[in-house]
Amino acid sequence: MRETAPNETSLTAIRGDLLYCVDDPARAGTERARVHVPDGLVVTRGGRIVAVGPAAERLGELPAGVEVAHYPGCLVVPGFVDA
C-alpha cells in the first residue's frame, strides 16, 4: 500500500492578477480564449490545480489554516508551461 506524503494532500493558495486560457487563442480568438481576473486565487493540491477564480469567491471555500501567498500587482499564469 502506498502512503500519501503530506505535501500531496495539503492545499496551497496563490493570490494575484490571474491570466489563463479557456480555449485555443488561434482557434477561438484572443479575446474569447483568455480570461483575466484582476484579483484571483489559484488553489493547488499536490502540485495540481484544483480551483481557479476570483479571490472574493474562492477565499471562502478554503479550509481554516490554509496560508495564502499574496502577490498584489503580480501576474499569475496558472497552468502555463514555457517549454
GUFIPA-393341 format. One line per field, with one value per residue: y, z, x of N, C-alpha, C, O in turn. Coordinates in Angstrom, 3 decimals. Layout:
BEGIN
n.c2: c(Y_...)
n.c3: c(Z_...)
n.c1: c(X_...)
ca.c2: c(Y_...)
ca.c3: c(Z_...)
ca.c1: c(X_...)
c.c2: c(Y_...)
c.c3: c(Z_...)
c.c1: c(X_...)
o.c2: c(Y_...)
o.c3: c(Z_...)
o.c1: c(X_...)
//
This chain:
BEGIN
n.c2: c(-1.178_2.203_5.013_8.256_11.184_14.078_16.528_15.976_16.154_18.564_21.904_24.641_28.099_30.778_34.178_36.803_38.779_37.100_35.317_33.335_30.727_29.548_28.328_27.589_30.215_30.669_29.413_30.221_32.922_35.665_37.306_35.802_33.469_33.963_34.625_37.126_37.866_40.303_40.220_37.381_33.858_30.956_27.609_24.831_21.305_18.969_19.757_20.006_21.908_22.761_24.580_27.703_31.151_34.193_35.887_36.809_34.985_32.448_32.472_32.074_29.391_28.020_25.813_26.392_27.770_27.467_28.823_31.803_32.887_36.067_38.131_41.042_43.040_41.447_39.170_36.116_33.060_30.435_27.022_27.491_26.495_27.102_25.913)
n.c3: c(0.000_-0.813_0.851_1.528_0.944_3.025_1.579_-0.654_-0.048_1.103_0.813_-1.313_-1.776_-4.032_-4.548_-6.775_-9.815_-12.219_-15.257_-17.762_-20.194_-21.741_-24.012_-27.279_-28.409_-31.105_-32.477_-31.318_-31.036_-29.467_-27.532_-26.794_-25.875_-23.702_-20.161_-17.782_-14.469_-12.228_-9.382_-8.321_-7.390_-7.107_-6.392_-5.250_-4.971_-3.974_-6.072_-8.256_-10.003_-8.461_-8.177_-9.565_-9.764_-9.050_-6.216_-4.240_-4.349_-4.078_-1.718_0.511_0.299_1.138_3.514_7.062_8.165_5.877_4.265_2.422_-0.241_-1.151_-3.906_-4.773_-7.629_-9.241_-11.965_-12.285_-13.821_-14.169_-14.906_-17.112_-19.104_-19.998_-22.399)
n.c1: c(0.842_0.533_1.743_0.448_2.147_2.606_2.653_1.143_-1.493_-1.928_-3.143_-2.331_-2.384_-2.464_-2.532_-3.293_-3.026_-4.714_-4.183_-5.336_-6.028_-9.014_-9.526_-8.171_-6.284_-5.622_-7.614_-10.099_-9.814_-8.181_-9.522_-11.799_-10.664_-8.995_-8.812_-8.957_-8.427_-8.497_-8.076_-7.348_-7.438_-5.488_-5.682_-3.955_-3.355_-1.125_0.546_-1.104_-3.532_-6.521_-8.539_-9.553_-10.137_-12.032_-10.748_-12.500_-14.580_-13.349_-11.778_-13.449_-13.975_-11.792_-10.295_-9.966_-6.902_-5.356_-2.672_-2.316_-0.485_0.161_0.360_0.167_-0.445_1.087_1.435_-0.148_0.014_-1.693_-1.065_0.536_3.170_6.342_8.007)
ca.c2: c(0.000_3.447_6.045_9.588_12.172_15.241_17.594_15.583_16.440_19.928_22.920_25.850_29.129_31.920_35.264_37.834_39.011_35.851_35.298_31.960_30.483_28.532_27.769_27.876_31.562_30.625_28.931_30.969_34.351_36.026_37.836_34.738_32.375_34.311_35.126_37.941_38.117_41.246_39.746_35.989_32.873_29.628_26.657_23.575_20.189_18.030_20.256_20.078_22.970_22.233_25.665_28.995_32.090_35.435_35.685_37.062_33.756_31.265_32.539_31.499_27.937_27.416_25.384_27.224_27.492_27.450_30.069_32.371_33.727_37.178_38.859_42.134_43.670_40.459_38.318_34.680_32.382_29.020_26.022_27.878_25.846_27.707_24.871)
ca.c3: c(0.000_-0.936_1.816_0.938_1.548_3.482_0.578_-1.697_0.379_1.610_-0.162_-1.478_-2.432_-4.539_-4.917_-7.615_-11.076_-12.979_-16.703_-18.244_-21.399_-21.668_-25.360_-28.105_-28.969_-32.566_-32.994_-30.794_-30.960_-28.188_-26.566_-26.309_-25.289_-22.474_-19.002_-16.870_-13.189_-11.557_-8.029_-8.396_-6.496_-7.639_-5.301_-5.708_-4.022_-4.500_-7.315_-9.317_-9.820_-8.127_-8.272_-10.058_-9.899_-8.292_-4.805_-3.424_-4.342_-3.698_-0.360_1.433_0.118_1.709_4.908_8.025_8.317_4.610_4.066_1.077_-0.684_-1.849_-4.775_-5.404_-8.764_-9.986_-12.858_-12.008_-15.028_-13.800_-15.960_-18.204_-19.124_-21.034_-22.761)
ca.c1: c(0.000_1.284_1.382_0.346_3.040_1.838_2.530_0.201_-2.857_-2.044_-3.537_-1.532_-3.188_-1.696_-3.442_-2.690_-3.732_-4.681_-4.374_-5.302_-6.817_-10.060_-9.616_-7.001_-6.410_-5.528_-8.892_-11.248_-9.519_-7.576_-10.486_-12.691_-9.893_-8.281_-9.548_-8.147_-9.083_-7.596_-7.755_-7.752_-6.834_-5.202_-5.545_-3.371_-3.197_-0.133_1.117_-2.118_-4.518_-7.841_-9.519_-9.087_-11.243_-11.931_-10.411_-13.693_-15.372_-12.571_-11.227_-14.413_-14.012_-10.587_-10.389_-9.239_-5.486_-4.612_-1.949_-2.458_0.627_-0.477_1.274_-0.583_0.220_1.878_0.669_-0.081_-0.468_-1.811_-1.037_1.411_4.471_7.174_8.984)
c.c2: c(1.244_4.447_7.393_10.537_13.395_16.306_17.235_15.907_17.872_20.896_24.076_26.849_30.313_32.959_36.331_38.077_37.751_36.098_33.844_31.825_29.372_27.866_28.110_29.258_31.590_30.213_29.840_32.479_34.706_36.457_36.759_33.657_32.721_34.849_35.915_38.221_39.019_40.855_38.307_35.100_31.553_28.722_25.352_22.557_19.217_18.458_20.341_21.158_22.337_23.310_26.945_29.903_33.350_35.141_35.867_35.813_32.583_31.299_31.901_29.986_27.236_26.963_26.330_26.797_27.430_28.816_30.516_33.248_34.816_37.976_39.971_42.780_42.730_39.566_36.860_33.989_30.882_28.104_26.347_27.173_26.423_26.728_25.121)
c.c3: c(0.000_0.107_1.116_1.676_1.941_2.410_-0.558_-1.323_0.859_0.478_-0.149_-2.221_-2.802_-5.047_-5.707_-8.830_-11.928_-14.470_-17.142_-19.459_-21.157_-23.028_-26.089_-28.737_-30.501_-33.188_-32.585_-30.825_-29.550_-27.153_-25.988_-25.563_-23.935_-21.407_-18.145_-15.628_-12.386_-10.130_-7.939_-7.431_-7.250_-6.434_-5.880_-4.570_-4.663_-5.834_-8.481_-8.995_-9.559_-8.189_-8.739_-10.162_-9.100_-6.811_-3.912_-3.315_-3.733_-2.265_0.660_1.362_0.757_3.141_5.808_8.085_7.028_4.411_2.609_0.794_-1.571_-2.608_-5.486_-6.522_-9.592_-10.806_-12.524_-13.211_-14.734_-15.014_-17.122_-18.064_-20.298_-21.391_-24.140)
c.c1: c(0.889_0.798_1.373_1.270_2.227_1.650_1.573_-1.240_-3.025_-2.371_-2.552_-2.399_-2.301_-2.689_-2.686_-3.561_-3.599_-4.876_-4.264_-6.212_-7.830_-10.278_-8.326_-7.161_-6.348_-6.856_-10.050_-11.051_-9.062_-8.602_-11.394_-11.937_-9.289_-9.220_-8.568_-8.976_-8.150_-7.209_-8.233_-7.006_-6.667_-4.985_-5.003_-3.345_-2.215_0.442_0.145_-3.139_-5.883_-8.922_-8.836_-10.299_-11.015_-11.668_-11.629_-14.566_-14.608_-12.048_-12.154_-14.503_-12.812_-10.828_-9.587_-7.776_-4.695_-3.979_-2.078_-1.251_0.033_0.576_0.512_0.236_1.072_0.958_0.918_-0.726_-0.561_-1.822_-0.119_2.759_5.241_8.268_9.540)
o.c2: c(1.313_4.699_7.648_10.676_13.726_16.925_18.106_15.932_18.346_20.723_24.439_26.492_30.786_32.663_36.711_37.633_37.378_36.976_33.196_32.685_28.392_26.964_28.841_29.461_32.454_30.625_30.189_33.234_34.113_36.010_36.806_32.990_31.833_35.436_35.432_38.746_38.556_41.146_38.038_35.525_31.094_29.041_24.835_22.904_18.708_17.609_20.714_21.303_21.492_22.983_27.235_29.473_33.557_34.255_35.150_35.606_31.812_30.243_31.247_29.357_26.014_27.660_26.984_25.608_27.349_29.837_29.708_34.232_34.521_38.438_39.858_43.030_43.162_39.249_36.415_34.289_30.138_28.370_25.541_27.253_26.257_26.709_24.352)
o.c3: c(0.732_0.232_0.225_2.896_1.264_2.340_-1.353_-2.189_1.007_-0.659_0.895_-3.187_-1.997_-5.860_-5.343_-8.875_-12.314_-14.879_-16.927_-19.724_-20.467_-23.171_-25.565_-29.526_-31.123_-34.302_-33.416_-30.659_-28.570_-26.007_-24.803_-24.701_-23.105_-21.696_-17.822_-15.714_-11.909_-9.712_-7.538_-6.749_-7.937_-5.552_-6.869_-3.389_-5.759_-6.652_-9.587_-7.848_-10.325_-8.247_-8.364_-10.598_-8.539_-6.228_-2.923_-2.295_-2.956_-1.652_1.590_2.267_0.903_3.905_5.357_8.057_7.073_4.393_1.687_1.494_-2.623_-2.028_-6.680_-6.380_-10.547_-10.390_-12.485_-13.576_-15.015_-16.011_-18.045_-17.019_-21.452_-20.766_-24.618)
o.c1: c(1.877_-0.400_2.182_1.183_1.254_0.588_1.221_-2.115_-4.151_-1.931_-2.010_-3.074_-1.499_-3.565_-1.573_-4.708_-2.492_-5.635_-3.240_-7.052_-7.551_-11.103_-7.486_-8.083_-6.965_-7.179_-10.889_-12.009_-9.512_-8.548_-11.724_-12.509_-9.095_-10.262_-7.483_-10.086_-7.114_-6.088_-9.365_-6.074_-7.579_-4.188_-5.523_-3.317_-2.451_0.793_0.539_-3.560_-6.347_-10.107_-7.700_-11.367_-9.939_-12.292_-11.777_-15.223_-15.170_-11.889_-11.683_-15.051_-12.807_-11.496_-8.647_-7.461_-3.467_-4.667_-1.965_-1.012_-0.534_1.558_0.236_1.434_1.717_-0.156_2.066_-1.862_0.379_-2.492_-0.004_3.404_4.848_9.329_10.374)
//
